[in-house]
Amino acid sequence: MTALPVLTREQWQAHAGGAERRFTIPEPDAAAAERLRGLFGRSIAAVDAVREIVADVRDRGDAAVVEWTEKLDSAHVEGSRADPAWMRSCWDDLDAPLRDALSAAADRLRSFHALQVDARLRGEPRLCLRPEPLRRVGCYVPGGRAAYPSTVLMSVIPAQEAGVESIAITSPATLVGTVHPLVAAAAHLLGVDEVHAIGGAQAIAALAYGTGTITAVDKVVGPGNLYVTLAKREVFGAVDIDQLAGPSEIMVLASEGADPDDIAADLVSQLEHDPLAWAVCITDSSALADAVKASFDRVAPAAARAGIIADSAGRHGAVVVVDDLESALPMVRAFAPEHLSLQGGAAEALRDRVRGAGAVFCGALSPVSMGDYVAGPNHTLPTQGAARYRGPLSVMDFVRWPSVVDLTREEFDTLAPVAVTLAAAEGLYGHEQAIRLRMGQRAR
């Protein structure tokens, strides 16, 4: 049975959601553990299974990619790169309303991300940080039986706006050995002609280390399942990554006047993602809390993914009643939700004061679901408390800022005595000597 508990602030603090959260590795369920045992011939943890796959792809390249894709996805992908002509046909075959929707979303996203481009030197030409786009990135798009063209748009567009010259997309193969046609169509729309029908940990490893078919990238971005996330953690250092993604999260801060049916629908929309998803409503109105619970308990059992919603609501769903909204602000900041929705006049008035969320959605006409597709900001957002230190995927994620130092003689003469004193104090006499030589002196 799907039901949403109503908690006091004290009960919430005692609940798992009241604790400070960090990235954790969920244990595979019994069926997944049994499948791993069958694939590897022994009991093996997910993290160790991913480590073996990544190492095999690093060492054997395309051969390992083909073998693991056959084992894990039952698809043969030798020659994984999609034919650009086929990608064009995938676009041409879309119904006109869907083509128009993808085009409109792409235009909206591109306009927003273009505003983030910053080509200015930070400093002066002789002493500055200089923006340089990454050379090549890999965008992972979940798929296989499902399709997420929105993730193609969200991953590729900020990289293009940053000026990245080479972009590769990987997405799980369908049973016929290609990426999903919707993924191919979205890539064609954006002008990306390198799309590989490879998924899972083997795709992340191929992007990170390169194979005969795929040239190694500088950064891997995009969401994925547990094995994709673990693989991104495994290859970090060989390449950069955007983040370690966890289950979806929504926190709604609501006040009198908010529509309980809207709130319940927003909670359902995020809980349907994953049995470990979070959905929490905080309100200073007991009447609104009861109405949200009643609406949720009515609509959730009839939802298309009712089973998943019931599991996630049972673990991480709640309505929390507080004395006043002011006291809710530190609760929001401590939880650091992926999505924060403000509904009701008093809650919406806090838009510019709330802190710690990955994305803030203000008002009944700004549901989180709009942000997933077309609002403008990126839908790749920090989870599991990572909103404490980062925001959405953006153009800035695809730009590096090397420093430039070009000292004048006057600057060198002024700074050299400071540097040699510090070098000597640290016992780094080679550093001291390198500076004293330019001062016309010898180290003592």
N, C-alpha and C positions, 0 to 999 in steps of 0.2 A: 504493500500500500504506500502511495506517495503522500507524505505529510511534511509540513514545514513547522519546526518548533518555534515558539515565541519565547525569547530569553530575556532576562534582565542583563544589565551591563555586567554585574558580578558573575552571572552564569556564563556570559560570553567570555569573560576573562579567564574563567576556569576551563572553558572549551578549548579544543586544539587551536581554534582560530585566534584565540587571545595571545598565543605564544608568538614570539618572533620567529619568522620563517626563513629558511634557507633552502637552496637546491637539494633535493633528496632523490634517491633512485628508488622508485617503487618496485616492489617484488613482482615478477610475473605471476599471473594466476596459474592454477594447476594445469590447465590445458596448455598454456604457453611454456611452462616448465617441462611438461612431457614432450612437447615438440622439440624443444632444445635438446633434450636427452636423446631423442631419436636422430636428430641431425648430427650431433657430435659423438654419439655412442657412449655417453657418460653424463652424469649429473653435472651441470655447469651453470654458473651464475651468468646473468645477462651481460654484466660488465666484462667478464672473461670471454664470453662468446664473441662479443663485439671486438675485443682486443685481438682475438685470433683472426677474425675476418679482415680487420684493418691491416694487420701484419702480412697476411697472405696477399692482399691486393698490392700492398707496397712492394712486396718481393717478386710477385709473379705477374702483376699488371692485368692485361686484358683476359688472360686465361683464367685467372682467379675470379674476375668479375663475372665472366660467363658461367663458371661453375656455381658460384654462390647464388646467382640469379636463378639458375635452374633449380637449385636446391630449395631456395626460400620462396620464390615466386612462381615456380613451375612454368617459366617462360624462357625461351631461347633467344638471346640477344646478341649473337655474334654479328658485328656490324651494327652497333647500337645507335649510331647517329641517324636522326630522321632526315628523310629526303626533303629539301626545301620545297620542291614541287608538290609533294604530298601535303606539306604543311599549308601551302597556299590553297590546295583543294579543300582542306579541313575548314579553312576560313570561308571559302566560297560556298561551302555546303551548309553553313549555319543559317538558321532562319533569320530573316531581316531584323526582327525585334531584338534578338540576342546579339547580332552584330552591332546594332545601334547602341545597345546597353553597354557592351564592352568598349566601344569607341567613346561613348560619353564618360564612362568611368575613367578610362585612360586619360582623356583630356582634362578631366577634373583633377586627377591625381598629379598629372604632369604640371598643371598650373600651380598647384600648391607646392610641389617639391622644387619647382624652379625658383621659388622665393627663398629657398635655403642656400642657393649657390653663393659662395663667398670666395672671390678670387683675389681679395686684397692681401697684401703683405701685412703680417702682424708685426709692426715695427718699422724700421727704416731699411732701405735696400742693403746696407752693409751689415745690419744686425737685425735679424728678423726670423719669423717663422713664415715659410713659403708654402702655399697650398699646392699639392700635387695629387691628382686622382690616382687611384690604384690602377695597375696595368691590366689585371685580369681577375674576374671574380666568378664564382660558381653560385648559382641560385638553385636551391633544392625546392622542388614543388611536390608535396604529397600527392599521391594518386593511386593508380592501379584500377580498381573497380570504380572508384569515385574520381571526381575531377574538381580542381580548384583553380580555375583561370584567374580568380581574384588574386591569388598568391603570386601568379606570374606577374601581374601588373604591379603589385606591391613590392616585389623584390627587384624587378628589372628597372622600373622607372627611376627610382632614386639613384641607381648606379649609372644609368644613362645621363641623367641630369648632372651628376658629378663629373662626367667626362671619361668614365671608364671605357677603354678602347676595345676590350674583348670580354664578352659575357657568354658563359655556357650555362644551360639549364639541364638539370637531370630530374627525372621523374620516373616512378616505378613503371615497369612494362605491364601492359595488358597481356592477356593470354595469347594474343596474336603477335606479341613481341614489339609493339609500338607504344609510345606514350598515348595517353588518352587524347582523342581528337580535339577536345576543348582546350587542353594545354597547348597542343600544337597550333591551334588557331590563334590563341592569345599571343603566343610567341611570334607568329607571323605578323600579327597586328603591330607589334612593337619593333619589328625589324630584326629580331634575333633569329639567326639561321643555324645556330649550334644547339641542338636539343638531343639529349641522349636518353634512351629508354632504359634507365638503370635506377634502382631505388635502394633504400636501406643503407646499412653501414658500408656496403661495397661501393655505393655511389659517392659517399662522403670521402672515403679513402681514395677513390679514383681522382676526385677533384683535388684533394690535398697533395697527393704524391705524383699524379700523372700516370698514364699508361701509354701504350702504343697508339691508342685512339684518342685519348683525352690529354691535353696539355695541362699541367699543374696550374692552379690558380693561386692568387695571393690571399683570398678571403672566401669563406663559405658562409652563405646566409640562407635563411628560410627555415620554416618549422618542419617538424617530423615527429614520428613516434619515439618510443623509448630508445630503440636501437639507433635511430638517426641521432638523437640527442647525445647518447653515449659515445657514438662515433665522433661527433663534433668535439666532444671533450677530449677524446683520445688523440685527435690530430692537431689540437690547439698547440701552437708553438711552431709546427711545420707550416701552418697557415693561421691567419686570424679567423675568428668566427664572430657572428653577431651576438649570440647569447645562447644559454642553455634553457630551452623552453620547457615549461611545465604545463599542467592542465589549465584550462581557461578559468578566469575569475571575473566576477562582477560584484561590486559593492554599491548599493544604492543608499544615498543619504536623502531621506524623504521627510517632508513636513506637511502640515495640514493643507489641504487643497490638492495634493497629488492624487492621481487616479490609481486606485489599488489594482485595477485590471492591467493598466500599463506596466506597473511595477512587476506584477506576477508574470506577465509575458516576457519582460526583460530577464527575469531570473530563469525562466524556462529556457530562453534562447541560449544562455550560456551553459546551463547544466546539461543540455543535450549533447555537448561536445564530447564529454568524457565522464566515466564513473567517478573520477577524482576531482572534477571541477568544483569550484566554489561559487556560491550565490548567497549574499548576505544583504539584508535590508536593515539599516539603522534609522530609527525614527523617534521623535519626541512625542508622538501621538499614539496612545494605546488603542484608540479607535481605528486609526489607520493600520496599525500592526495587525489587529484582528481581521480587518478587511483584506489585507494583503494575503494573510494566511488562508482565509476562506477562498479567495480567488485562486490562489496557487493550488490548494488541495482539490479544487474543482476542475481546473483545466489541465494540470500536469498528467493525470492518469489517462487523458484522452489524446495526449500528444503523440506524434509519430514515433518518438524515441522514448516512450514512457518508461521502459525498463532501465535505460541508462539514467534518466532523470530521477527515478526513484532511488537508484544506488547513490548518485551524487548528492541528492538532497539529504539522504539519510546520513551521509558522512559529513558534508560540508555546507549544508543549507540551514539558514536561520533568519528569523526576524528578531532584532534586538531593540528593546525599548530603553531609552535613556531619558534623563531628567530634562535635558535641554540640548540643542544642537551644538552649542559651544563646547560641551563636554565630549561631543562626538569627534571633534577635529583631531585630537591626539589619537583617538582610536583608528581613524582613517590613516593617519601618518604611520602609526605602528604597523598596521596591516599591509600598507603599501600595495593596494590592489592594482591588478592589470587594468581594469576598467572601473572608473568611478562615475556613477550617474547621480545627478542632482535633480530632484523632482519635488515640486511644491515651492511656493514663493520664498519662504524663509530659507530653504535649502539652496535654491538657485542664487540667492543673494550672497552665498558663501563662495561663489565660483572663483573669485580672485584670491581667496584666503586658504583654500584647501591645498594641502601639500602631500607629496609622497605617492601620488597615483601615476600610473603609466599614461593614462589618457583620461580626460575629464569631459563628460557629456552633460550639457546643461539644458534642462527643460524637456517637456514631453515630446517636443518635435525633434529631439536629438537623441534617438535611441542608439544604443551601442551597435545594433545591427546595421545602421547606416554607416557607421565607421568601418565596419567590416568590408564594405564594398565601394563607397563612393563619396563619403563626406570630404575627404581630402588628405588628412594625416594618415600615416601608415597603420595598417592593422597588425603588423608584427610588433608585439609589445612585450615588456618584461613581465615575468610571472614569479611566483614563489618569493615575493619580497624584493625582487631585483629592481622594482620601481624606486627603491631607496636611492639608487645610484645611476639609473639610466632611463631614457624615455623611448619613444618609438624608433624603429629603423628610419634612417633619414639620409639625406645627401651626405651629411657629415661622416657617416659610417664608411663612406667610400673615398674619403680624402685623407691623406696623411700630411703632416705638417713638419717637414724637416727644418732644422734651424740652419741659418747662414751666419757665419762669423767672418768678417772682413775688416780687421782692426786697422786703424790708421797708426802712423808712427806715434803721434801724440797719445792716443789711447793705449798703445802698447807700453810706452814709457811710464804712463800713470799706473797701469794695472799690474805690470810685471813684478814690482816689489811686493805687492799684496799676494800674488800667486806663489812666488818663491817662498815667502814666509809660511804660507799654508802648506805647501808641498813638503818643506823641511819638517814642519810640525807633525805631519802624517808619516814621516820617514820614507817618503817616495822621492829618493834623491835623483832618480832618472828623470822624473818630472821637473825637478828643480834645475837639473843640468840643461834640459831642452830649452828652458826659458832663459837661463843665464847666458847660454851661448849667443842668443839673440840680443842680450844686453851688453855683449862684449865682455862677459865675465866668465869665470869658471866656478863651478860649485865648490864649496869648501870641503 
